[in-house]
Amino acid sequence: MALSELNRRRWRNFRRNKRAFWSAIIFSILFVIAMFAEVVANDKPIVVSYRGELYFPVYNFYPETAFGGDFKTEAIYKDEAVQCLIVTGGVQDCWDDPETLIAAVGNGTSDIPDADQGWMIWPPIPYHYKTINNVGTAPSAPNGDHLLGTDDTSRDVLARVIYGFRLSILFTLIVTAVSSVIGIAAGAIQGYFGGRTDLVFQRILEIWASTPSLYVIIILFAILGRGFWLLVGVSILFGWPALVGVVRAEFLRARNFEYVRAARALGVGDRTIMFRHILPNAMVATLTMLPFVVAGTISSLAALDYLGYGLPTSAPSLGELALQAKQNLQAPWLAFTAFFTFAIMLSLLVFIFEGVRDAFDPRKTFK
């Protein structure tokens, strides 16, 4: 569908804002990488060829028996015996000397037919965010095997950052989108109708704003247990008033404009006037607040995880990484990783939303 002239102008304004435009490109690349985290960082192969058939362990469950093993539990692909079964096409003596058999297939000295020889394609980072590497001390410093080191339970930090970045962004997008819809609708109703409606809503907001959200979260998590969707629901519950004030002010200002009075005189419905005629003019003020809402949502998730009231402990949380940095001052790479991850993520998002805000502002032009 072709863009209207107004939206084309907005897109041109956004592209002329170099900081916002390049921030959007960089963020998009990082977000796409994070969305496919399973094929970027995982302790399972992306593709396995076994006896001429292709398997995709990243997305599917395959028992060890599928590759000629003895157990019906999921295959441990980092186990040399399992790798030998795959490479040799299910030779049963893999349990005795798997390294020799794998090497023989690799250098072509094996008598196993080519049709039975298998192969595996591993992700660039051969560790999942839950993979525990019981090698050496923990946390361990960055090296060729772990580019950002490991945390205090020997999990790869880079893998946890990739998964944690995805989790934080998805959480922020869901909470911001739903909270914005509710907040804009509430502010629009208050500002457009005014009077008693505005008075009642304001009293409700005052009571709601004085509710100690942290205590509510602690109580709910103690009763229901910690979970991603519960945290999303609670964040929306306490996050929607953020945009109410600015939207209400814009609607109070615009409801008596001449074009609004003319629309009423022509019999245009209140809903059409509110969301088709007044809301577009209030978008600049609304978008001005969005960077703060986004930054606040990410910060609140990290703070709750840092305090131990956020996502489950097994989740790849950036706030939990910051907590580990505090508890392991002898491992400065944890603190540097947490700081730069938050700094880059928040900076890119703020720059993008600033560009979107300026693109919607007709008074802004860029050279």
N, C-alpha and C positions, 0 to 999 in steps of 0.2 A: 504494500500500500504506500503510495507516494506521500511524502510529508507536505504539510501545508507551508505556505510562505513564512508564517510566524515561526514554526518549528525549525525550518531551514535556517532562519536568522539566528535562532537560539543555538543551533548546532555550529554555525560559523563562529559565533561568539565564544562558544566553548573551545573550539579548536584554536582560536587565536590566543586563548589563555594557555601559553606553553606549559606553565607549571602544572595546571590541572590536566591538560591533555596527556602529557608524558607520565604523570602520576597514574592516570587511568590505564595507560598501556602497561606500565610496570605492574600495577596491582592486578590487572587482568591476567598477565602471564603467571604471577605468583598464585592467583586464585585457581587458574586452570591446573597448574601443577599440583596444588593441594587437593583439588577435587578428584584427581586421579592418584591420590596418595598410595593406594594399594598396589599400583604398578610402578611406583617410584621407590617406595620403601616397604619392603616386606621380607619375611623369612621363608616365603614360599615362591617357587618359580612362577613366572608369568605364563609360560607355555612349557609343557612336557610332551615329548614324543616317545611313545612306548609301543613297540611292535607295530609301527605304522599308523597308530592312532594318536590324535592330539588331545591333550588334557589341559585344563585351565585351573590350576589349583588356587589361584588368587580369588576366584569367584565361586568355586565349587568344592564340595567335600569329596575326597577320594580316600577310601580306606587303604591300608597297606597291602591288603590282599589284591587290590586292583593292579598292583605292580609285582605280583608274585611273592609277596610277603606272607607272614603267618597271622598277623593281627588284623582285626576288623576296626580298630581305632584309626583315626586319621594318620596318614603317613607323615613322618617327621623328615622333611626333605633335606634338612641339613645333616642328617645321619648318613655316614659314609656307606653303610650297608644298604640303605634305601636308594642312594644315588647309584650304587653298583647294580642294584636290581633294575633300575631304569636304563642305565647305559648298556648293560649286557642283555637286556631283554628278558630278565627273570631267571638268571642262572642261580640255582639254589645254594651253591657253595659261597655266595657273597658274604655269608656271615663269618667265614673263616679268615679270609684275607681280601677285604674289599678294595684296599688301596692298590694292590697288585693288579687286580682285574680291571679296575678303572684305568690304570696306567697302560695296561696292555691294549685295551680298546683305543685309548687315545693315541698311542704311537703305532697302531696298525699291526701289532704282533699277535693279536688275539685270533683264535680260530672261530670266533662267533661270526655268523653270516651278517653282511651289511644290513640285510632286511630286518634283523632283530636288534640292531644297535640303536639305542635311543639317545636323546639329548635333552638339555634343559636350558631355558633362557631365564636368567635371574634379573631382578630389578637392579637399578644402579646402586641402590642402598640395600644390601641384603639383610636388613633388620626391620622388624615390625616394632611399633611403639611399645609392645608388651614383651618383646624378646629380651630375655635375660642372658647375658654373656658372662658365665662364671670363669673369667680369665683375669688374673691379676687382682689388684686392689680396686675398690670402688669408693668414690668416683675416680675415674682414670682420665688423664689429660688427653687432649686431642692428638690423634696420630693418623697414619694412613688408613687404618681400618675404621676408625670412628673420627670423622672430620671435626666434630664439635665435642668430642669426648663422650664419657658416659656419666650417668647420674649416680646417686648413692645406692641404687639397687642394680647397677651394671646394665642399665638400658641405654640404648643409643640416643643421644640428645638430639641429633639432627632429625632422626625419624620422629621423635616426639614433638619437635617444633613444627614439622610439616603437618602432622595430624592435628596438633593443637591449633595451628593457624587456621585450618579448615573449620575446626569446631568453633573457634571464637568468631569467625566471620559468619558462619551459618547462624549461630546463636544471635549475633548482632543484627543480621539482616531480618530474621524472623521477628525479633522483639521490636526493632525499629519500625518495620512495615506495619505490624498490627497495632502497635502503640500510636503510630502517627495517624492511622485511619480513625481510631477511636478518639484520639485527642482533637483532631481536626473537626470531626463530626460534632463533638461536644462543644468546642469553641464556636463553631459556626451557629449552632442552635442558640447558645447563650447570646452571642453578639447580634444575631439577626432579629430574634424575638424580643430580647431585652426584658425590662419590667420584672414581673414576678418570676418568670422563667429564669432570668439571669440571677436574680436574688437567691432563689432556691439552689441553683447549681453552684453558686459561689460558696454558700454555706456548706454544701456537701464537699466541695473541694478543700475547704479549710479543715474540715474534720478529717478527710482522707489524707491530706498532707501531713497532719500531725500524728498519724499512725506510725509507730516504730517498725519500719519494714524489716529490719534485721531480726527483731524478736519474732515477728511473724514467720520469717523464713526458718529460723531455728526450731520453732514449735512445729511447723509443718513437716520439716525434714525429720524431726524426732518421731513423729507419728507415722508418716508415709514413707520415709526413707528418701535418700538422695537420688535424683534422676534428672536427665536432661530436660524432658518435657515439663516436669514439675517446676524446674527452675525457670523455664521459658514462661510458663503461666504466671508465676509469682512476679517475674520481672515486668511482664505486660501489665499486671494488676497495679503495680506501683509506678510504672513508667509513663502511662498515657497522659497524666496531667501536665507533662513537660511542655506540650505545644498548645495547651488550651488557652493560656493567657494571651499569647501573641495573636492567635487566630481570632479570639474574642475581640481584641482591640481593633483588628482590621475590619471585622464585620460591623462593630459599633460605629466605626468611622464611615464605612461605605454604605450602610443601609439607608441613609437619607440622601445619597447622591441622586442627581437628576435622572440618570439612566435607570436606576432602581425604581424610582417613583413612576417613571414612564412604563416600565415593564409591569408594575403592579396595576397601573391604570388600564393596560391592555389585556389584563386578565391572566398574565403568566403566573404559573404556580410558584409557591414559595421554594420548593425543592429545586426547581429549575433556576430561579433567581440566585439561590444560595450557591449552588455548585457549578453552574455554567457561567454566571455573570460576575459574582463577587469573588468566589474562591480563586480564579486565575489571577485577579489583581492582588490577592493576599498571599500569593505563592512566594514572592520575594522574601517577605518577612518570615514566612514559614520555613523556607529553605535556609534562612539565616541561622535558625536554631538547630537544624538537623546535624551539623558537625558536632555540636555539643552533645546532642542526644546519642549519636554514634559513639563518640569518645567516652561518654559516661557509661554506656552499656558495656563496652569492652572493659573499662576500668572496674565496673561493679562485679563483672564475672571474675576477673582476675583477683579482686579483693576478697570475694567470697571463697574462692579456691585457696587463696593464701591463708585465710582464717580457718579453713577446714569445713566451711558450710556451703560449699558450692557443688561441683560435680563429684561423682564417685571417685574414690582414690585411684581406681584403675584407669580412669579417663585420661587422655593426653592433654593435660591442662597446663597452660602457660603460667597461671597463678601458682600452681604446685611447683613448677620449675623455679619461680622466684622464691618460694618458701625453701626449696632445697639450697638455693644460693645463699640464703641467710643462715641456714643450718650447717653449711659446709664452706666456711670462709677460706679454707685452705684450697678450695677449687674455684678460682676466680672465673674460669671459663663459663661456669653456670650463670654467674651474675652478668657477665658481658653478653651472653646469649639472650637471657631474658630481657635485659635493657634494650639491646638493639632490635630485638623482635618487636617489642611494644613500640619503640620509637619509630621504626620504619612503617609498621602497620598503621599506627594512628596518624602519622604525618601524611601518608598517601591518602587515607580516607578523608582527612580534613581538607587537603588540597583539592581533591575531586569534588567534594560537596561545595567548597567555595567557588569552584568553576561553574558548577550547576546553578548555584545561587546567582552569580553574576550573569550567566547566560539568560536567566529569566528576567533580569532587570533591564528594562528598555533604556535606562539612562546610562548603562555601562557599554562602552565600546573599547575595542582592543586594536592596537596597531599591529 
